[in-house]
Amino acid sequence: MKEQSWQTKKRIESDYSSSMMKMANFFFSKAVEGMDSYDEQLEVLRSASSKPKFLEWANSVARRMITGLYASSASTWREAASEGTEGKKIHQLLSNELEGVTGHKVQELVRNNADLISSLPLEVSKKVTALVQKLAAKGMRYEAISKLLVEKKLVKKLTQQRITLIARTETSKASTALTRARAEDLELDWYVWRTSKDGRVRNSHQHMEGVLVSWSEAPSPEKLIGIKSKLGYYHAGDAPNDRCYPQPVLSLSSLQWPMKVYYAGQIQYMTRSKFEKIANTEQLAA
């Protein structure tokens, strides 16, 4: 099975972004374009976030993205089941999972993403306010600031930027969360950190490519290469704008040994026999 099969499908991210943009245009982006002052624009933004229809739509958009990811990843797990020794267990898990840990995780992800979308107009409002204060501190007059913001269509641009960040970050995080929930249900504690393998991969993540990682011990990719960062410790796909993803280890025989392993705060090469001494491998023995 190809490792890319576990990668988040780009079409889901694109659909999520497109749906949020349509929602934003309907509720506030188009409304602010004809206004002459940023005060009026901010009022539209603030009022949009409290409209019941906006909140209902936010929940609908979030649910569509999460259920799309859920279905897509379930298909990947079924493909893996057909090729590995854990096939029966995986099929049993998938047939009942909405009643267990994974089902709860799906509902949690929908709520979290609905909250993020609902906060979109207020987040844009805060960014506009911060910029106004910055320009005012430099001595720019109110009339000039208002004209600049309106002419530059700042609300629309900030909205698009925020939507792009939410779409990329949250689809990746949700995909990782679903993979982890299923893996933990199967008592599969290890995954291989995978990157998108292109020129945009950050150095800290490139360093993690092909590394075996335990769900119980998240690494700090930046710290491992000596970069100061506020990101802290996290799993593949959990950082902002992260295109990495976890490839669950269903069988040790599917890996090419020796492997790079993140263990006790560092990356080290291990043979299979050495790895088996430090890892819970009963589920991976084949």
VMD Tcl script that draws the C-alpha trace (Angstrom):
set ca {
  {0.00 0.00 0.00}
  {1.41 3.40 -0.97}
  {2.28 5.73 1.90}
  {0.54 8.62 0.11}
  {-2.77 6.79 0.63}
  {-2.73 8.12 4.19}
  {-2.27 11.73 3.06}
  {-5.18 14.13 3.52}
  {-7.09 14.47 0.25}
  {-6.54 17.91 -1.26}
  {-10.09 18.06 -2.58}
  {-11.46 17.98 0.98}
  {-9.35 20.99 1.96}
  {-10.35 22.82 -1.23}
  {-14.03 22.11 -0.71}
  {-13.78 23.27 2.92}
  {-12.11 26.53 1.87}
  {-14.64 27.13 -0.92}
  {-17.61 26.48 1.38}
  {-16.28 28.91 3.99}
  {-15.67 31.59 1.38}
  {-19.21 31.25 0.02}
  {-20.54 31.55 3.55}
  {-18.40 34.63 4.26}
  {-19.50 36.31 1.03}
  {-23.14 35.66 1.83}
  {-23.01 36.97 5.39}
  {-20.50 39.82 5.34}
  {-17.82 40.11 2.63}
  {-20.13 41.42 -0.10}
  {-22.01 43.62 2.38}
  {-18.93 45.59 3.41}
  {-17.62 46.35 -0.09}
  {-20.09 49.19 -0.70}
  {-19.54 50.87 2.68}
  {-17.62 54.12 3.02}
  {-16.09 53.62 6.46}
  {-14.40 50.80 8.29}
  {-16.65 51.44 11.33}
  {-19.62 50.28 9.28}
  {-17.66 47.30 8.04}
  {-16.74 46.27 11.58}
  {-20.36 46.51 12.64}
  {-21.35 44.10 9.86}
  {-18.62 41.69 10.95}
  {-19.63 41.79 14.60}
  {-23.30 41.30 13.87}
  {-22.67 38.40 11.47}
  {-21.07 36.25 14.17}
  {-24.25 36.25 16.27}
  {-26.77 35.48 13.53}
  {-28.45 32.07 14.09}
  {-28.32 31.34 10.36}
  {-24.56 32.00 10.29}
  {-23.98 29.65 13.24}
  {-26.19 26.99 11.62}
  {-24.26 27.28 8.37}
  {-20.93 27.12 10.20}
  {-21.96 23.83 11.80}
  {-23.11 22.47 8.44}
  {-19.83 23.37 6.70}
  {-17.78 21.86 9.55}
  {-19.82 18.65 9.55}
  {-19.42 18.26 5.80}
  {-15.63 18.54 6.04}
  {-15.29 16.14 8.97}
  {-17.64 13.52 7.53}
  {-15.79 13.78 4.23}
  {-12.50 13.13 5.99}
  {-14.08 10.33 8.00}
  {-15.33 8.54 4.88}
  {-12.08 9.06 2.98}
  {-9.88 7.80 5.81}
  {-12.19 4.82 6.42}
  {-11.63 3.83 2.81}
  {-7.87 4.00 3.36}
  {-8.13 1.79 6.45}
  {-10.19 -0.75 4.52}
  {-7.52 -0.84 1.82}
  {-4.88 -1.41 4.49}
  {-7.01 -4.17 6.01}
  {-7.10 -6.04 2.73}
  {-3.30 -6.09 2.61}
  {-2.32 -6.70 6.23}
  {-2.69 -9.21 9.04}
  {-4.95 -6.89 11.08}
  {-7.70 -7.01 8.44}
  {-10.39 -8.66 10.58}
  {-9.83 -6.33 13.52}
  {-9.86 -3.26 11.28}
  {-13.13 -4.28 9.63}
  {-14.71 -4.93 13.03}
  {-13.53 -1.53 14.24}
  {-14.91 0.31 11.20}
  {-18.31 -1.36 11.49}
  {-18.82 -0.20 15.09}
  {-16.54 2.80 15.50}
  {-19.16 5.58 15.49}
  {-20.41 4.16 18.78}
  {-16.95 4.37 20.36}
  {-13.88 6.60 20.66}
  {-13.77 7.50 16.97}
  {-17.43 8.48 16.95}
  {-16.88 10.82 19.90}
  {-13.83 12.25 18.13}
  {-15.91 12.97 15.01}
  {-18.46 14.93 17.05}
  {-15.68 16.80 18.88}
  {-14.01 17.76 15.59}
  {-17.30 19.04 14.17}
  {-17.86 21.21 17.26}
  {-14.31 22.57 17.22}
  {-14.42 23.46 13.53}
  {-17.87 25.01 13.81}
  {-16.53 27.20 16.62}
  {-13.55 28.23 14.47}
  {-15.77 29.17 11.55}
  {-18.14 31.04 13.84}
  {-15.25 33.11 15.16}
  {-14.16 34.10 11.63}
  {-15.89 37.54 11.45}
  {-14.67 38.52 14.92}
  {-11.12 37.41 14.13}
  {-11.14 39.56 10.98}
  {-12.60 42.43 12.98}
  {-9.76 42.20 15.51}
  {-7.14 42.24 12.74}
  {-8.72 45.32 11.13}
  {-8.86 47.09 14.50}
  {-5.22 46.26 15.21}
  {-4.15 47.66 11.83}
  {-6.17 50.84 12.36}
  {-4.49 51.38 15.72}
  {-1.07 50.81 14.15}
  {-1.72 53.32 11.35}
  {-3.18 55.86 13.79}
  {-0.09 55.55 15.98}
  {1.96 56.53 12.93}
  {-0.05 59.73 12.59}
  {-2.47 58.78 9.79}
  {-5.85 60.53 10.04}
  {-9.10 58.62 10.46}
  {-10.47 59.62 7.05}
  {-7.28 58.46 5.31}
  {-7.26 55.16 7.21}
  {-10.90 54.47 6.41}
  {-10.39 55.26 2.73}
  {-7.31 53.04 2.56}
  {-9.05 50.06 4.16}
  {-12.09 50.37 1.94}
  {-10.11 50.83 -1.29}
  {-7.78 47.92 -0.50}
  {-10.75 45.65 0.30}
  {-8.96 44.69 3.47}
  {-11.87 42.79 5.02}
  {-12.13 40.50 2.00}
  {-8.37 39.90 1.88}
  {-8.10 39.17 5.60}
  {-11.12 36.88 5.36}
  {-9.52 34.92 2.53}
  {-6.24 34.62 4.41}
  {-7.98 33.38 7.55}
  {-10.08 30.89 5.60}
  {-7.02 29.50 3.81}
  {-5.26 28.99 7.16}
  {-8.29 27.33 8.77}
  {-8.86 25.03 5.79}
  {-5.27 23.82 5.55}
  {-4.60 23.55 9.26}
  {-7.88 22.03 10.41}
  {-8.28 19.41 7.67}
  {-4.77 18.21 8.46}
  {-5.35 18.22 12.24}
  {-8.70 16.48 11.89}
  {-7.21 13.82 9.63}
  {-4.45 13.17 12.17}
  {-7.00 13.01 15.01}
  {-9.11 10.43 13.17}
  {-6.06 8.34 12.31}
  {-4.94 8.44 15.93}
  {-8.38 7.50 17.29}
  {-8.57 4.44 15.03}
  {-4.97 3.45 15.75}
  {-5.51 3.67 19.50}
  {-8.70 1.60 19.22}
  {-6.55 -1.08 17.57}
  {-3.73 -0.59 20.12}
  {-1.37 0.48 17.34}
  {0.94 2.92 19.10}
  {3.37 3.75 16.26}
  {3.27 5.66 13.00}
  {5.76 6.86 10.40}
  {6.00 10.64 10.05}
  {5.48 11.55 6.39}
  {5.89 14.87 4.58}
  {4.55 16.07 1.24}
  {8.12 15.71 -0.10}
  {8.32 18.96 -2.03}
  {10.23 22.22 -1.84}
  {7.81 23.80 0.62}
  {8.46 21.33 3.43}
  {9.95 23.19 6.40}
  {13.41 22.01 7.54}
  {12.16 20.77 10.90}
  {9.60 18.54 9.22}
  {12.02 17.33 6.57}
  {14.13 16.09 9.48}
  {11.14 14.00 10.61}
  {10.45 12.31 7.24}
  {10.45 8.53 7.66}
  {10.83 8.64 11.46}
  {8.91 6.15 13.60}
  {6.94 8.04 16.27}
  {4.82 6.82 19.17}
  {1.42 8.42 19.73}
  {2.33 8.47 23.41}
  {5.46 10.62 22.84}
  {5.03 13.61 20.54}
  {8.29 15.15 19.28}
  {9.31 18.80 18.96}
  {10.63 18.89 15.37}
  {11.98 22.42 15.78}
  {13.82 21.62 19.01}
  {15.42 18.56 17.39}
  {17.27 20.77 14.90}
  {17.97 23.62 17.30}
  {15.26 26.08 16.22}
  {13.50 28.18 18.84}
  {9.75 27.82 18.42}
  {6.47 28.25 20.30}
  {4.96 25.23 18.56}
  {6.19 22.85 21.25}
  {5.56 19.12 20.94}
  {3.10 17.80 18.35}
  {2.33 14.97 15.96}
  {2.45 14.93 12.15}
  {-0.29 17.16 10.75}
  {-0.93 19.07 13.98}
  {1.03 22.28 13.29}
  {-0.41 25.37 11.54}
  {-0.22 25.05 7.74}
  {1.10 21.52 8.22}
  {0.91 19.17 5.23}
  {2.57 16.25 7.01}
  {0.59 13.15 7.93}
  {0.95 9.98 10.03}
  {1.25 6.61 8.31}
  {0.07 4.02 10.88}
  {2.31 1.01 11.38}
  {0.10 -2.07 10.99}
  {2.96 -4.55 10.77}
  {6.68 -4.37 11.49}
  {7.31 -6.50 8.41}
  {6.01 -3.68 6.22}
  {8.92 -1.44 7.27}
  {12.44 -1.37 5.89}
  {14.85 -1.89 8.78}
  {16.87 -0.31 10.25}
  {14.52 2.64 10.86}
  {14.88 6.08 12.34}
  {12.95 6.11 15.62}
  {12.00 9.03 17.86}
  {12.56 7.71 21.37}
  {13.44 9.33 24.71}
  {13.59 12.80 23.16}
  {15.89 12.02 20.24}
  {16.01 10.36 16.83}
  {18.14 7.23 16.57}
  {18.58 4.38 14.12}
  {17.25 1.05 15.36}
  {17.20 -2.50 14.07}
  {13.92 -4.35 14.33}
  {15.17 -6.37 17.28}
  {16.24 -3.24 19.16}
  {12.92 -1.56 18.40}
  {10.98 -4.56 19.70}
  {12.79 -4.24 23.02}
  {11.61 -0.67 23.61}
  {8.14 -0.78 22.00}
  {4.88 -2.54 22.71}
  {4.82 -4.66 19.56}
  {2.34 -7.45 20.32}
  {-0.09 -6.06 17.71}
  {2.72 -5.61 15.15}
  {4.56 -8.91 15.43}
  {3.73 -10.15 11.95}
}
mol new
graphics top color blue
foreach p $ca { graphics top sphere $p radius 0.5 }
foreach p [lrange $ca 0 end-1] q [lrange $ca 1 end] { graphics top cylinder $p $q radius 0.2 }
display resetview
